[in-house]
Amino acid sequence: MRTLPFLLGLAVLSLAAGCGYVPTRVSERFQPAPAQERVLPHERARVYVAAQQTLERMRFTLARTAEAQGVVLGRSQIVRNEAFKEKLQYEIEINVREFGPGETKIYVWAREQIEGGLTTDGVSIKPLRTHGLYDTFFTTLEQVLREPATP
C-alpha cells in the first residue's frame, strides 16, 4: 500500500524533471528557422541575378521573383517515394539587401515540404535550420559571382 504513493511521487518527479527540456524542443520545431546570412562584396543587382542563376543551376524552378524587394523563391523538383506514399520538395527563399557601398547582404531560408506519407495525407512544411542545401547554394553562388556578368 505504501509503495503506490511512492511510485506515483517518483513518476511525478521524473516528469517534472524533463518538463523544461521538452517544451524547448517542441517550440523550436514550430519557430521559423533563422536565415543563413552572408555579406558579399558585390552590388545588389549583381547578387540578385546571381541568386536566380544559382537556383537554376541547382535545378530549382523560380516560383517568384521581385527585384524591387530583392526576393527570389525557388522550388526543387518533386521527389516521389512510393514505398511511403509521399512526395518531397525543397523550397529556398532568398532576400537580397544592400548592406553598404559595394556590399550586399543575402538572407537564405530553406524549407522541406512533405505531402502524404504513412502518417498523414496533408502537407508538412518544415523549416531547415541546417542542411546541405545551404552549403550547396552558397558554394554555387560564389562560383556564379566569379564568372563575368552576362547582360
DSSP file (Angstrom, degrees, kcal/mol; ACC not computed):
  #  RESIDUE AA STRUCTURE BP1 BP2  ACC     N-H-->O    O-->H-N    N-H-->O    O-->H-N    TCO  KAPPA ALPHA  PHI   PSI    X-CA   Y-CA   Z-CA
    1    1 A M              0   0    0      0, 0.0     3,-0.2     0, 0.0     0, 0.0   0.000 360.0 360.0 360.0 -35.6    0.0    0.0    0.0
    2    2 A R     >  +     0   0    0      1,-0.2     4,-1.4     2,-0.2     5,-0.1   0.742 360.0  63.8 -77.5 -22.1    2.9    2.4    0.7
    3    3 A T  H  > S+     0   0    0      1,-0.2     4,-2.9     2,-0.2     5,-0.2   0.832  92.9  62.7 -72.0 -30.6    4.7    1.6   -2.5
    4    4 A L  H  > S+     0   0    0     -3,-0.2     4,-2.5     2,-0.2     5,-0.2   0.949 106.2  42.6 -62.1 -50.2    1.8    3.0   -4.6
    5    5 A P  H  > S+     0   0    0      0, 0.0     4,-2.5     0, 0.0    -1,-0.2   0.891 115.0  52.3 -63.1 -35.7    2.2    6.6   -3.3
    6    6 A F  H  X S+     0   0    0     -4,-1.4     4,-2.4     2,-0.2    -2,-0.2   0.936 111.3  45.5 -63.3 -46.5    5.9    6.3   -3.5
    7    7 A L  H  X S+     0   0    0     -4,-2.9     4,-2.4     2,-0.2    -1,-0.2   0.895 113.0  50.4 -64.9 -40.6    5.8    5.2   -7.1
    8    8 A L  H  X S+     0   0    0     -4,-2.5     4,-2.3    -5,-0.2    -1,-0.2   0.916 111.6  48.5 -63.1 -42.6    3.3    7.9   -8.0
    9    9 A G  H  X S+     0   0    0     -4,-2.5     4,-2.3     1,-0.2    -2,-0.2   0.897 111.3  50.1 -63.6 -40.7    5.5   10.5   -6.4
   10   10 A L  H  X S+     0   0    0     -4,-2.4     4,-2.3     2,-0.2    -2,-0.2   0.888 110.2  50.4 -64.0 -40.1    8.6    9.2   -8.2
   11   11 A A  H  X S+     0   0    0     -4,-2.4     4,-2.2     2,-0.2    -2,-0.2   0.910 110.4  49.2 -64.7 -42.6    6.7    9.4  -11.5
   12   12 A V  H  X S+     0   0    0     -4,-2.3     4,-2.4     1,-0.2    -2,-0.2   0.912 112.0  49.0 -64.1 -42.6    5.6   13.0  -10.9
   13   13 A L  H  X S+     0   0    0     -4,-2.3     4,-1.9     2,-0.2    -2,-0.2   0.905 111.0  49.2 -64.2 -41.6    9.2   14.0  -10.0
   14   14 A S  H  X S+     0   0    0     -4,-2.3     4,-1.0     2,-0.2    -1,-0.2   0.883 112.3  48.3 -68.0 -36.1   10.6   12.3  -13.1
   15   15 A L  H  X S+     0   0    0     -4,-2.2     4,-0.7     1,-0.2     3,-0.4   0.915 111.4  50.0 -66.9 -42.0    8.0   14.0  -15.3
   16   16 A A  H >< S+     0   0    0     -4,-2.4     3,-0.6     1,-0.2     4,-0.5   0.839 104.5  59.1 -66.0 -31.9    8.7   17.4  -13.7
   17   17 A A  H 3< S+     0   0    0     -4,-1.9     3,-0.3     1,-0.2    -1,-0.2   0.836 110.4  41.7 -66.3 -32.0   12.4   17.0  -14.2
   18   18 A G  H >X S+     0   0    0     -4,-1.0     4,-1.8    -3,-0.4     3,-0.7   0.500  89.2  91.0 -93.0  -4.5   12.0   16.7  -18.0
   19   19 A C  T << S+     0   0    0     -4,-0.7     5,-0.2    -3,-0.6    -1,-0.2   0.841  82.3  55.5 -63.5 -34.6    9.4   19.4  -18.5
   20   20 A G  T 3> S+     0   0    0     -4,-0.5     4,-0.6    -3,-0.3    -1,-0.2   0.803 110.8  45.4 -68.1 -27.9   11.9   22.1  -19.1
   21   21 A Y  H <> S+     0   0    0     -3,-0.7     4,-1.7    -4,-0.2    -2,-0.2   0.893 106.4  54.9 -84.2 -43.3   13.5   20.2  -21.9
   22   22 A V  H  X S+     0   0    0     -4,-1.8     4,-2.5     1,-0.2     5,-0.2   0.924 104.6  51.4 -63.5 -48.3   10.5   19.0  -23.9
   23   23 A P  H  > S+     0   0    0      0, 0.0     4,-3.0     0, 0.0    -1,-0.2   0.857 107.5  55.4 -59.7 -32.2    8.8   22.4  -24.5
   24   24 A T  H  X S+     0   0    0     -4,-0.6     4,-2.1     2,-0.2    -2,-0.2   0.939 110.5  44.1 -64.1 -46.2   12.1   23.8  -25.8
   25   25 A R  H  X S+     0   0    0     -4,-1.7     4,-1.4     2,-0.2    -1,-0.2   0.908 116.2  47.6 -63.6 -42.1   12.4   21.1  -28.4
   26   26 A V  H  X S+     0   0    0     -4,-2.5     4,-1.0     1,-0.2    -2,-0.2   0.919 111.8  48.7 -67.5 -43.5    8.7   21.4  -29.3
   27   27 A S  H  X S+     0   0    0     -4,-3.0     4,-0.9     1,-0.2     3,-0.4   0.865 107.7  55.8 -66.9 -34.4    8.8   25.2  -29.6
   28   28 A E  H  < S+     0   0    0     -4,-2.1     3,-0.5     1,-0.2    -1,-0.2   0.866 101.3  59.3 -62.6 -34.7   11.9   25.0  -31.8
   29   29 A R  H  < S+     0   0    0     -4,-1.4    -1,-0.2     1,-0.2    -2,-0.2   0.840 113.0  36.9 -63.0 -33.4   10.0   22.8  -34.2
   30   30 A F  H  < S+     0   0    0     -4,-1.0    -1,-0.2    -3,-0.4    -2,-0.2   0.467  96.4  96.5-102.4  -2.3    7.4   25.5  -34.7
   31   31 A Q  S  < S-     0   0    0     -4,-0.9     2,-0.1    -3,-0.5    -3,-0.0  -0.623  86.3-102.7 -81.7 144.8    9.6   28.5  -34.7
   32   32 A P        -     0   0    0      0, 0.0    -1,-0.1     0, 0.0    -2,-0.1  -0.449  40.5-111.6 -65.0 139.9   10.8   29.9  -38.0
   33   33 A A        -     0   0    0     -2,-0.1    95,-0.1    77,-0.1     3,-0.1  -0.479  34.8-108.2 -70.5 141.3   14.4   28.9  -38.7
   34   34 A P        -     0   0    0      0, 0.0    -1,-0.1     0, 0.0     2,-0.1  -0.387  40.2-101.3 -68.1 150.3   16.8   31.8  -38.7
   35   35 A A        -     0   0    0     74,-0.1     2,-0.6     1,-0.1    74,-0.2  -0.376  24.4-123.0 -69.8 148.0   18.1   32.9  -42.1
   36   36 A Q  E     -A  108   0A   0     72,-2.8    72,-2.0    -3,-0.1     2,-0.3  -0.843  40.6-161.1 -86.0 127.0   21.6   31.8  -43.2
   37   37 A E  E     +A  107   0A   0     -2,-0.6     2,-0.3    70,-0.2    70,-0.2  -0.851  20.7 174.4-119.9 148.0   23.3   35.2  -43.9
   38   38 A R  E     -A  106   0A   0     68,-1.7    68,-2.7    -2,-0.3     2,-0.5  -0.989  23.1-141.3-145.2 145.2   26.3   36.3  -45.9
   39   39 A V  E     -A  105   0A   0     -2,-0.3    66,-0.2    66,-0.2    -2,-0.0  -0.945  25.7-164.9-104.8 126.0   27.8   39.7  -46.8
   40   40 A L  E     -A  104   0A   0     64,-3.5    64,-2.5    -2,-0.5     2,-1.7  -0.895  26.2-128.4-116.7 141.0   29.1   39.7  -50.3
   41   41 A P  S    S+     0   0    0      0, 0.0     2,-0.3     0, 0.0    62,-0.2  -0.303  78.1  94.1 -83.6  55.6   31.5   42.3  -51.9
   42   42 A H  S    S-     0   0    0     -2,-1.7    -2,-0.2    62,-0.1     2,-0.0  -0.947  82.8 -89.3-140.7 159.1   29.2   42.8  -54.9
   43   43 A E     >  -     0   0    0     -2,-0.3     4,-2.0     1,-0.1     5,-0.2  -0.342  39.3-115.4 -67.2 152.0   26.4   45.2  -56.0
   44   44 A R  H  > S+     0   0    0      1,-0.2     4,-2.6    59,-0.2     5,-0.2   0.889 113.6  53.1 -57.2 -44.6   22.9   44.3  -55.0
   45   45 A A  H  > S+     0   0    0      1,-0.2     4,-2.0     2,-0.2    -1,-0.2   0.892 109.2  49.7 -61.5 -39.9   21.7   43.9  -58.6
   46   46 A R  H  > S+     0   0    0      1,-0.2     4,-2.3     2,-0.2    -1,-0.2   0.914 112.6  46.4 -65.2 -43.4   24.6   41.5  -59.4
   47   47 A V  H  X S+     0   0    0     -4,-2.0     4,-2.4     2,-0.2    -2,-0.2   0.877 109.7  55.3 -67.7 -37.7   23.9   39.3  -56.4
   48   48 A Y  H  X S+     0   0    0     -4,-2.6     4,-1.5     2,-0.2    -2,-0.2   0.937 112.3  41.5 -60.9 -47.8   20.1   39.3  -57.2
   49   49 A V  H  X S+     0   0    0     -4,-2.0     4,-2.3     1,-0.2    -2,-0.2   0.899 114.0  53.1 -66.7 -40.8   20.7   38.0  -60.7
   50   50 A A  H  X S+     0   0    0     -4,-2.3     4,-2.4     1,-0.2    -2,-0.2   0.853 104.5  56.0 -64.2 -34.7   23.4   35.6  -59.5
   51   51 A A  H  X S+     0   0    0     -4,-2.4     4,-2.0     2,-0.2    -1,-0.2   0.906 108.9  47.2 -64.0 -40.8   21.0   34.2  -56.9
   52   52 A Q  H  X S+     0   0    0     -4,-1.5     4,-2.1     2,-0.2    -2,-0.2   0.930 112.8  48.6 -64.7 -44.9   18.5   33.4  -59.6
   53   53 A Q  H  X S+     0   0    0     -4,-2.3     4,-2.2     1,-0.2    -2,-0.2   0.868 108.9  54.7 -63.0 -36.2   21.2   31.8  -61.8
   54   54 A T  H  X S+     0   0    0     -4,-2.4     4,-1.7     2,-0.2    -1,-0.2   0.932 108.0  47.9 -63.3 -46.5   22.3   29.7  -58.8
   55   55 A L  H  <>S+     0   0    0     -4,-2.0     5,-2.9     1,-0.2    -2,-0.2   0.898 111.0  51.6 -62.2 -39.5   18.9   28.3  -58.2
   56   56 A E  H ><5S+     0   0    0     -4,-2.1     3,-1.4     1,-0.2    -1,-0.2   0.892 108.2  51.1 -64.8 -38.5   18.6   27.4  -61.9
   57   57 A R  H 3<5S+     0   0    0     -4,-2.2    -1,-0.2     1,-0.3    -2,-0.2   0.821 106.6  54.4 -66.9 -29.9   21.9   25.6  -61.8
   58   58 A M  T 3<5S-     0   0    0     -4,-1.7    -1,-0.3    -5,-0.2    -2,-0.2   0.392 122.1-112.9 -81.7   4.7   20.7   23.7  -58.8
   59   59 A R  T < 5 +     0   0    0     -3,-1.4    18,-0.3     1,-0.3     2,-0.3   0.810  67.8 146.6  65.2  34.3   17.7   22.7  -61.0
   60   60 A F      < -     0   0    0     -5,-2.9     2,-0.4    16,-0.1    -1,-0.3  -0.730  48.1-125.6 -92.6 149.3   15.2   24.7  -58.9
   61   61 A T  E     -B   75   0A   0     14,-3.4    14,-2.5    -2,-0.3     2,-0.7  -0.820  23.1-120.6 -93.2 133.3   12.2   26.3  -60.6
   62   62 A L  E     +B   74   0A   0     -2,-0.4    12,-0.3    12,-0.2     3,-0.1  -0.651  35.7 173.6 -75.5 114.2   11.9   30.0  -60.0
   63   63 A A  E     +     0   0A   0     10,-2.8     2,-0.3    -2,-0.7    11,-0.2   0.748  66.0   8.8 -92.8 -28.5    8.4   30.4  -58.4
   64   64 A R  E     +B   73   0A   0      9,-1.6     9,-2.9     2,-0.0     2,-0.4  -0.964  57.7 178.2-155.7 134.9    8.6   34.1  -57.5
   65   65 A T  E     +B   72   0A   0     -2,-0.3     2,-0.3     7,-0.2     7,-0.2  -0.995   4.0 172.5-136.8 134.4   11.0   36.9  -58.3
   66   66 A A  E  >> -B   71   0A   0      5,-2.6     5,-2.1    -2,-0.4     4,-1.3  -0.805   7.9-173.2-141.7  95.9   10.5   40.5  -57.2
   67   67 A E  T  45S+     0   0    0     -2,-0.3     3,-0.3     1,-0.2    -1,-0.1   0.876  83.1  56.1 -61.8 -40.9   13.6   42.6  -58.0
   68   68 A A  T  45S+     0   0    0      1,-0.3    -1,-0.2     2,-0.1    -2,-0.0   0.871 116.8  36.5 -61.8 -36.2   12.4   45.8  -56.1
   69   69 A Q  T  45S-     0   0    0     -3,-0.4    -1,-0.3     2,-0.1    -2,-0.2   0.586 108.6-124.7 -90.3 -11.4   12.0   43.8  -52.9
   70   70 A G  T  <5 +     0   0    0     -4,-1.3    26,-2.5    -3,-0.3     2,-0.4   0.793  59.1 149.0  73.7  28.7   15.1   41.6  -53.6
   71   71 A V  E   < +BC  66  95A   0     -5,-2.1    -5,-2.6    24,-0.2     2,-0.4  -0.810  22.6 173.5-104.9 135.3   13.0   38.4  -53.2
   72   72 A V  E     -BC  65  94A   0     22,-2.1    22,-3.1    -2,-0.4     2,-0.4  -0.997   7.1-171.3-135.8 133.3   13.6   35.1  -55.0
   73   73 A L  E     -BC  64  93A   0     -9,-2.9   -10,-2.8    -2,-0.4    -9,-1.6  -0.992   8.0-178.9-126.7 126.2   11.7   31.9  -54.3
   74   74 A G  E     -BC  62  92A   0     18,-2.8    18,-2.6    -2,-0.4     2,-0.4  -0.936  10.2-159.2-126.2 148.9   12.8   28.6  -55.9
   75   75 A R  E     -BC  61  91A   0    -14,-2.5   -14,-3.4    -2,-0.3    16,-0.2  -0.981  14.5-133.6-127.8 138.8   11.4   25.1  -55.6
   76   76 A S        -     0   0    0     14,-2.8   -16,-0.1    -2,-0.4   -17,-0.1  -0.230  40.8 -81.2 -76.5 172.5   13.1   21.8  -56.4
   77   77 A Q        -     0   0    0    -18,-0.3     2,-0.5     1,-0.1    13,-0.4  -0.377  53.6 -99.8 -67.6 156.5   11.6   19.0  -58.4
   78   78 A I        -     0   0    0     11,-0.1     2,-0.5    -3,-0.1    11,-0.2  -0.687  33.7-154.0 -82.5 128.2    9.1   16.8  -56.6
   79   79 A V  E     -D   88   0A   0      9,-3.0     9,-2.8    -2,-0.5     2,-0.4  -0.907   8.8-149.6-104.2 125.7   10.6   13.6  -55.5
   80   80 A R  E     -D   87   0A   0     -2,-0.5     2,-0.6     7,-0.2     7,-0.2  -0.796  10.7-166.9 -99.3 135.6    8.2   10.7  -55.1
   81   81 A N  E  >> -D   86   0A   0      5,-3.0     5,-1.9    -2,-0.4     4,-0.7  -0.895   4.9-177.4-118.4  97.5    8.7    7.9  -52.6
   82   82 A E  T  45S+     0   0    0     -2,-0.6     3,-0.2     1,-0.2    -1,-0.1   0.822  78.3  62.7 -67.3 -31.6    6.2    5.2  -53.5
   83   83 A A  T  45S+     0   0    0      1,-0.2    -1,-0.2     2,-0.1    -2,-0.0   0.900 118.4  27.1 -61.5 -40.3    7.2    3.0  -50.5
   84   84 A F  T  45S-     0   0    0     -3,-0.4    -1,-0.2     2,-0.1    -2,-0.2   0.377 105.9-126.1-101.9   3.1    6.0    5.6  -48.0
   85   85 A K  T  <5 +     0   0    0     -4,-0.7    32,-2.6    -3,-0.2     2,-0.3   0.918  66.6 126.0  52.5  49.9    3.4    7.1  -50.4
   86   86 A E  E   < -DE  81 116A   0     -5,-1.9    -5,-3.0    30,-0.3     2,-0.4  -0.916  52.8-141.9-134.8 162.1    4.8   10.6  -50.0
   87   87 A K  E     -DE  80 115A   0     28,-2.2    28,-2.6    -2,-0.3     2,-0.4  -0.980  16.5-159.7-124.0 137.4    6.2   13.5  -52.1
   88   88 A L  E     +DE  79 114A   0     -9,-2.8    -9,-3.0    -2,-0.4     2,-0.3  -0.949  13.8 169.5-122.0 136.5    9.1   15.6  -51.1
   89   89 A Q  E     - E   0 113A   0     24,-2.2    24,-3.3    -2,-0.4     2,-0.3  -0.996  20.6-143.8-145.3 140.9   10.0   19.1  -52.3
   90   90 A Y  E     - E   0 112A   0    -13,-0.4   -14,-2.8    -2,-0.3     2,-0.4  -0.798  12.2-162.9-103.8 148.7   12.5   21.7  -51.1
   91   91 A E  E     -CE  75 111A   0     20,-2.5    20,-2.6    -2,-0.3     2,-0.5  -0.997   2.6-164.9-131.4 134.1   12.0   25.4  -51.2
   92   92 A I  E     -CE  74 110A   0    -18,-2.6   -18,-2.8    -2,-0.4     2,-0.4  -0.983   3.7-166.3-121.3 125.5   14.6   28.1  -51.0
   93   93 A E  E     -CE  73 109A   0     16,-2.8    16,-2.6    -2,-0.5     2,-0.4  -0.928   8.8-169.0-110.7 134.5   13.6   31.7  -50.2
   94   94 A I  E     -CE  72 108A   0    -22,-3.1   -22,-2.1    -2,-0.4     2,-0.4  -0.958  12.1-170.1-127.0 139.8   16.2   34.4  -50.7
   95   95 A N  E     -CE  71 107A   0     12,-2.3    12,-2.8    -2,-0.4     2,-0.5  -0.992   9.1-162.8-129.5 125.3   16.2   38.1  -49.8
   96   96 A V  E     + E   0 106A   0    -26,-2.5     2,-0.4    -2,-0.4    10,-0.2  -0.923  13.8 175.0-112.1 124.5   18.9   40.4  -51.1
   97   97 A R  E     - E   0 105A   0      8,-2.9     8,-3.3    -2,-0.5     2,-0.2  -0.976  36.4-109.0-132.9 144.1   19.6   43.7  -49.5
   98   98 A E  E     + E   0 104A   0     -2,-0.4     6,-0.3     6,-0.2   -55,-0.1  -0.513  33.9 178.9 -67.0 133.8   22.1   46.4  -49.9
   99   99 A F  E     -     0   0A   0      4,-2.3     5,-0.2     1,-0.5    -1,-0.2   0.757  57.4 -36.7-108.9 -37.0   24.5   46.4  -47.0
  100  100 A G  E >  S- E   0 103A   0      3,-1.3     3,-2.1     5,-0.0    -1,-0.5  -0.928  94.6 -34.9-169.7-174.8   27.0   49.1  -47.7
  101  101 A P  T 3  S-     0   0    0      0, 0.0     3,-0.1     0, 0.0   -58,-0.0  -0.439 132.2  -7.7 -62.2 116.2   28.8   50.7  -50.6
  102  102 A G  T 3  S+     0   0    0     -2,-0.4     2,-0.4     1,-0.2    -4,-0.0   0.609 117.3 106.6  73.4  12.0   29.5   47.9  -53.0
  103  103 A E  E <   - E   0 100A   0     -3,-2.1    -4,-2.3   -62,-0.2    -3,-1.3  -0.937  47.1-168.1-125.8 148.6   28.3   45.3  -50.5
  104  104 A T  E     -AE  40  98A   0    -64,-2.5   -64,-3.5    -2,-0.4     2,-0.5  -0.993  12.3-146.4-135.0 139.7   25.2   43.1  -50.3
  105  105 A K  E     -AE  39  97A   0     -8,-3.3    -8,-2.9    -2,-0.4     2,-0.5  -0.914  16.3-161.9-105.8 131.9   23.7   41.0  -47.6
  106  106 A I  E     -AE  38  96A   0    -68,-2.7   -68,-1.7    -2,-0.5     2,-0.4  -0.950   3.5-162.2-118.1 133.2   21.9   37.9  -48.6
  107  107 A Y  E     -AE  37  95A   0    -12,-2.8   -12,-2.3    -2,-0.5     2,-0.4  -0.936   9.8-170.7-112.6 133.6   19.4   36.0  -46.4
  108  108 A V  E     -AE  36  94A   0    -72,-2.0   -72,-2.8    -2,-0.4     2,-0.4  -0.991   8.2-176.8-132.0 131.0   18.5   32.4  -47.3
  109  109 A W  E     - E   0  93A   0    -16,-2.6   -16,-2.8    -2,-0.4     2,-0.4  -0.982   8.6-161.6-121.9 137.0   15.8   30.2  -45.8
  110  110 A A  E     -FE 128  92A   0     18,-0.6    18,-3.0    -2,-0.4     2,-0.3  -0.946   8.5-175.8-118.6 142.0   15.3   26.5  -46.8
  111  111 A R  E     -FE 127  91A   0    -20,-2.6   -20,-2.5    -2,-0.4     2,-0.5  -0.963  17.2-142.8-134.4 152.2   12.2   24.5  -46.2
  112  112 A E  E     -FE 126  90A   0     14,-2.6    14,-3.0    -2,-0.3     2,-0.5  -0.965  13.9-162.7-115.4 128.7   11.2   20.9  -46.7
  113  113 A Q  E     -FE 125  89A   0    -24,-3.3   -24,-2.2    -2,-0.5     2,-0.5  -0.955   6.4-175.1-114.9 125.1    7.6   20.1  -47.8
  114  114 A I  E     -FE 124  88A   0     10,-2.8    10,-3.2    -2,-0.5     2,-0.4  -0.979   4.0-166.5-121.0 127.7    6.3   16.6  -47.5
  115  115 A E  E     -FE 123  87A   0    -28,-2.6   -28,-2.2    -2,-0.5     8,-0.2  -0.927  56.8 -13.0-113.8 136.1    2.9   15.6  -48.8
  116  116 A G  E     + E   0  86A   0      6,-2.3     4,-0.3    -2,-0.4   -30,-0.3  -0.514  68.3 153.5  80.2-144.9    1.2   12.4  -47.9
  117  117 A G        -     0   0    0    -32,-2.6   -32,-0.1    -2,-0.2    -1,-0.1  -0.411  62.8 -66.1 104.6 176.0    3.1    9.6  -46.2
  118  118 A L  S    S+     0   0    0      1,-0.2    -1,-0.2    -2,-0.1     3,-0.1   0.785 129.5  41.6 -74.3 -27.8    2.1    6.8  -43.9
  119  119 A T  S    S+     0   0    0     -3,-0.2     2,-0.3     1,-0.2    -1,-0.2   0.698 121.9  15.2 -96.2 -20.1    1.0    9.0  -41.0
  120  120 A T        -     0   0    0     -4,-0.3    -1,-0.2     2,-0.1     4,-0.1  -0.991  45.6-150.6-152.0 155.7   -0.8   11.9  -42.8
  121  121 A D  S    S+     0   0    0     -2,-0.3    -4,-0.1    -3,-0.1    -1,-0.1   0.401  77.6  84.4-104.1  -0.9   -2.4   12.8  -46.0
  122  122 A G  S    S-     0   0    0     -6,-0.2    -6,-2.3    -7,-0.1     2,-0.5  -0.052  87.1 -88.4 -88.3-167.6   -1.7   16.5  -45.6
  123  123 A V  E     -F  115   0A   0     -8,-0.2     2,-0.5   -10,-0.0    -8,-0.2  -0.911  31.8-160.4-108.9 132.1    1.3   18.7  -46.3
  124  124 A S  E     -F  114   0A   0    -10,-3.2   -10,-2.8    -2,-0.5     2,-0.5  -0.957   2.9-164.9-112.2 125.1    4.0   19.2  -43.7
  125  125 A I  E     -F  113   0A   0     -2,-0.5   -12,-0.2   -12,-0.2    -2,-0.0  -0.952   7.8-174.1-113.2 121.7    6.3   22.2  -44.1
  126  126 A K  E     -F  112   0A   0    -14,-3.0   -14,-2.6    -2,-0.5     2,-0.2  -0.957  20.6-135.2-120.4 118.5    9.5   22.0  -42.0
  127  127 A P  E     -F  111   0A   0      0, 0.0     2,-0.7     0, 0.0   -16,-0.2  -0.512  22.6-135.0 -67.7 137.2   12.0   24.9  -41.8
  128  128 A L  E     -F  110   0A   0    -18,-3.0   -18,-0.6    -2,-0.2     3,-0.2  -0.855  23.4-178.9-100.7 114.7   15.5   23.6  -42.2
  129  129 A R  S    S+     0   0    0     -2,-0.7     2,-0.4     1,-0.3    -1,-0.2   0.913  79.8  12.6 -75.7 -45.1   18.0   25.1  -39.6
  130  130 A T  S    S+     0   0    0      4,-0.0    -1,-0.3   -94,-0.0     2,-0.3  -0.999  79.5 141.9-133.2 136.2   20.9   23.2  -41.0
  131  131 A H    >>  -     0   0    0     -2,-0.4     3,-1.2    -3,-0.2     4,-0.8  -0.965  59.0-109.6-167.1 153.7   21.0   21.4  -44.3
  132  132 A G  H 3> S+     0   0    0     -2,-0.3     4,-2.6     1,-0.2     5,-0.2   0.698 108.5  75.9 -63.0 -19.7   23.4   20.7  -47.2
  133  133 A L  H 3> S+     0   0    0      1,-0.2     4,-2.9     2,-0.2    -1,-0.2   0.884  91.9  53.6 -59.6 -38.2   21.2   22.9  -49.4
  134  134 A Y  H <> S+     0   0    0     -3,-1.2     4,-2.6     2,-0.2     5,-0.3   0.945 110.7  45.0 -62.4 -47.6   22.7   26.0  -47.7
  135  135 A D  H  X S+     0   0    0     -4,-0.8     4,-2.4     1,-0.2     5,-0.2   0.924 114.7  48.6 -61.7 -44.6   26.3   24.9  -48.4
  136  136 A T  H  X S+     0   0    0     -4,-2.6     4,-2.4     2,-0.2     5,-0.2   0.920 112.1  49.4 -62.0 -44.2   25.4   23.9  -52.0
  137  137 A F  H  X S+     0   0    0     -4,-2.9     4,-2.7    -5,-0.2    -2,-0.2   0.953 114.0  43.2 -61.2 -51.4   23.6   27.3  -52.6
  138  138 A F  H  X S+     0   0    0     -4,-2.6     4,-2.1     2,-0.2    -1,-0.2   0.861 114.3  50.6 -68.3 -35.0   26.4   29.5  -51.2
  139  139 A T  H  X S+     0   0    0     -4,-2.4     4,-1.7    -5,-0.3    -1,-0.2   0.937 114.3  43.9 -65.3 -45.9   29.2   27.5  -53.0
  140  140 A T  H  X S+     0   0    0     -4,-2.4     4,-2.5    -5,-0.2    -2,-0.2   0.882 111.1  55.1 -66.4 -38.4   27.3   27.7  -56.3
  141  141 A L  H  X S+     0   0    0     -4,-2.7     4,-2.5    -5,-0.2    -1,-0.2   0.914 106.7  50.6 -60.8 -43.3   26.6   31.4  -55.7
  142  142 A E  H  X S+     0   0    0     -4,-2.1     4,-1.3     1,-0.2    -1,-0.2   0.892 110.2  50.5 -62.4 -38.7   30.3   32.1  -55.2
  143  143 A Q  H  X S+     0   0    0     -4,-1.7     4,-0.9     2,-0.2     3,-0.3   0.925 111.1  48.2 -63.2 -44.8   31.0   30.3  -58.5
  144  144 A V  H >< S+     0   0    0     -4,-2.5     3,-0.7     1,-0.2    -2,-0.2   0.900 109.9  52.2 -63.6 -40.8   28.4   32.3  -60.3
  145  145 A L  H 3< S+     0   0    0     -4,-2.5    -1,-0.2     1,-0.2    -2,-0.2   0.755 104.1  57.3 -69.9 -23.5   29.7   35.6  -58.9
  146  146 A R  H 3< S+     0   0    0     -4,-1.3    -1,-0.2    -3,-0.3    -2,-0.2   0.729  94.0  84.4 -76.9 -21.3   33.3   34.8  -60.0
  147  147 A E  S << S-     0   0    0     -4,-0.9     2,-0.1    -3,-0.7     3,-0.1  -0.433  98.7 -89.6 -77.1 154.7   32.1   34.4  -63.6
  148  148 A P        -     0   0    0      0, 0.0    -1,-0.1     0, 0.0     2,-0.1  -0.403  50.4-104.6 -62.6 140.2   31.8   37.5  -65.8
  149  149 A A        -     0   0    0     -4,-0.1    -4,-0.0    -2,-0.1  -103,-0.0  -0.420  29.4-138.0 -66.9 137.1   28.3   39.1  -65.6
  150  150 A T              0   0    0     -2,-0.1    -1,-0.1     1,-0.1    -3,-0.0  -0.826 360.0 360.0 -96.7 136.1   26.0   38.5  -68.5
  151  151 A P              0   0    0      0, 0.0    -1,-0.1     0, 0.0    -2,-0.0   0.506 360.0 360.0 -70.3 360.0   24.0   41.4  -69.7
